[in-house]
Amino acid sequence: MFTITPAARTALNFAVVIAFAVPFAANAAAPGHPVAPPPPGSNPYQPAVQNDVTGAYQFRTRVLVSPPNCQNFAGQADSVFYSSTTDDKTKAEQLTAISKAAATAGCLAP
């Protein structure tokens, strides 16, 4: 029977490790896909627009989850806020009415 000396076994193990590690190291060293910088003069991190509609929609973050009927107010507010057929003035009025109804029902957190 043929036996391998401990030194030869160590050398073979080292060769196997190198054979598997080299492709991973090559991929890690390869340049990735660079992210293009924003055009000069632009600010990609602009704050969200604040107007009457977004002000009226802010109550949506305070709608409680525990009573099941409270989620109806959240759904109504979402559908009004994301409606593309309603103008901003009407949206603000409807969202204010929904927030008052939610507050009356006890569905808003303090």
C-alpha positions in Angstrom: 0.0 0.0 0.0 1.2 3.5 -0.8 1.3 6.0 2.1 1.8 9.8 1.9 4.2 11.4 4.3 2.8 14.2 6.6 4.8 16.8 4.7 3.4 15.7 1.3 -0.1 15.6 2.8 0.3 19.2 4.1 1.6 20.3 0.7 -1.4 18.7 -1.1 -3.9 20.3 1.3 -2.2 23.7 0.8 -2.4 23.2 -3.0 -6.2 22.4 -2.8 -6.8 25.4 -0.6 -5.0 27.7 -3.0 -6.8 26.2 -6.0 -10.2 27.1 -4.4 -9.1 30.5 -3.0 -7.6 32.0 -6.1 -10.9 32.4 -8.0 -12.5 34.0 -5.0 -9.6 36.4 -4.6 -9.7 37.3 -8.2 -13.4 38.2 -8.0 -12.9 40.2 -4.9 -10.1 42.2 -6.5 -12.0 42.9 -9.7 -13.5 46.3 -9.9 -17.2 46.4 -9.3 -19.8 48.4 -11.2 -19.2 52.0 -10.3 -22.1 54.2 -9.3 -22.3 57.3 -11.5 -22.0 60.5 -9.5 -25.0 62.8 -9.6 -24.8 65.6 -12.2 -23.2 68.8 -10.9 -25.6 71.2 -9.3 -28.2 68.6 -8.4 -29.1 67.4 -4.9 -30.2 63.8 -4.9 -31.2 63.9 -1.3 -33.8 66.6 -1.4 -36.4 66.6 1.4 -39.9 65.5 0.6 -42.3 68.2 -0.6 -44.4 69.7 2.3 -47.8 71.0 1.3 -51.4 70.8 2.6 -51.8 67.2 1.4 -48.7 65.9 3.1 -49.6 67.8 6.2 -53.0 66.3 6.3 -51.6 62.8 5.6 -49.2 62.9 8.6 -51.9 61.6 10.9 -51.5 58.3 9.0 -48.4 57.4 11.1 -50.4 57.6 14.3 -53.2 55.2 13.3 -53.4 52.4 15.8 -53.2 48.8 14.7 -54.9 46.9 17.5 -58.6 47.6 17.0 -59.5 46.1 13.6 -61.8 49.1 12.6 -58.8 51.5 12.9 -57.1 49.9 9.8 -60.1 51.1 7.7 -59.0 54.7 8.4 -55.5 53.9 7.3 -56.8 52.3 4.1 -59.0 55.2 3.3 -56.2 57.7 3.9 -53.9 55.7 1.6 -56.4 55.6 -1.2 -57.1 59.3 -1.0 -53.4 60.2 -0.8 -52.4 58.1 -3.8 -55.4 59.0 -5.9 -54.4 60.4 -9.2 -57.8 61.8 -10.1 -58.3 64.1 -7.2 -56.8 67.5 -6.9 -54.7 68.6 -3.9 -57.4 70.8 -2.3 -59.9 68.0 -2.3 -57.3 65.5 -1.0 -56.4 67.8 1.9 -60.1 68.2 2.8 -60.8 64.4 2.6 -57.7 63.5 4.7 -58.6 66.1 7.3 -62.1 64.5 7.5 -60.6 61.0 7.8 -58.2 62.1 10.6 -61.1 63.7 12.5 -63.2 60.5 12.2 -60.2 58.4 13.3 -59.6 60.7 16.3 -63.3 60.5 17.2 -63.2 56.7 17.0 -60.1 56.6 19.3 -57.9 55.2 16.6 -55.0 57.7 16.8 -52.0 57.4 19.1 -51.0 60.5 21.0 
